């Protein structure tokens, strides 16, 4: 069975863009999976938190989790 750990360990593509003194990170495969930070590392760390919340929400609601 595919659980939270399964999805968190998948290798999703991450897009990282510097915009006006901040960094924006996104996972295109997961709708609304976007985070920002002052550094690329901060944006990426926040993105991991958002990814987990989105996947948990999909699993709880019975919606399919997009895979890379």
C-alpha positions as CSV (number, residue, x, y, z in Angstrom):
1,X,0.0,0.0,0.0
2,X,1.2,3.5,-0.9
3,X,1.5,5.5,2.3
4,X,2.9,8.9,3.3
5,X,6.4,7.6,3.5
6,X,6.2,6.1,0.0
7,X,5.2,9.5,-1.5
8,X,7.7,11.5,0.6
9,X,10.5,9.3,-0.7
10,X,9.6,9.8,-4.4
11,X,12.0,12.1,-6.4
12,X,9.8,15.0,-7.4
13,X,11.2,17.6,-9.8
14,X,11.8,20.9,-7.9
15,X,11.8,24.3,-9.7
16,X,13.8,27.0,-7.9
17,X,13.6,30.7,-9.1
18,X,15.2,33.8,-7.6
19,X,12.7,36.7,-7.7
20,X,13.3,40.2,-6.3
21,X,15.6,39.2,-3.4
22,X,13.7,36.1,-2.5
23,X,13.6,32.5,-3.7
24,X,10.6,30.5,-4.8
25,X,10.5,26.7,-4.9
26,X,7.8,24.6,-6.5
27,X,6.9,21.0,-7.3
28,X,5.0,21.2,-10.6
29,X,3.6,17.7,-10.3
30,X,1.8,18.7,-7.0
31,X,-0.8,21.4,-7.4
32,X,-0.2,24.4,-5.2
33,X,3.0,23.0,-3.9
34,X,5.0,26.3,-3.7
35,X,7.1,27.9,-0.9
36,X,9.5,30.9,-0.7
37,X,12.4,31.9,1.4
38,X,15.3,34.3,1.7
39,X,17.7,31.6,0.5
40,X,17.4,28.6,-1.8
41,X,17.9,26.3,1.2
42,X,15.1,28.0,3.2
43,X,12.7,27.9,0.2
44,X,13.5,24.2,-0.4
45,X,13.1,23.3,3.3
46,X,9.7,25.1,3.4
47,X,8.7,23.3,0.2
48,X,9.3,19.9,1.9
49,X,6.8,20.9,4.6
50,X,4.2,22.0,2.0
51,X,4.7,18.8,0.1
52,X,4.0,16.7,3.2
53,X,0.9,18.7,4.0
54,X,-0.5,18.3,0.4
55,X,0.2,14.6,0.3
56,X,-1.3,14.1,3.7
57,X,-4.4,16.0,2.6
58,X,-4.7,13.8,-0.6
59,X,-4.4,10.6,1.4
60,X,-7.0,11.7,4.1
61,X,-9.5,12.8,1.5
62,X,-9.1,9.8,-0.7
63,X,-7.8,11.8,-3.7
64,X,-5.0,10.4,-5.8
65,X,-1.5,11.7,-5.1
66,X,0.3,12.7,-8.3
67,X,3.5,10.9,-8.8
68,X,6.6,12.2,-10.6
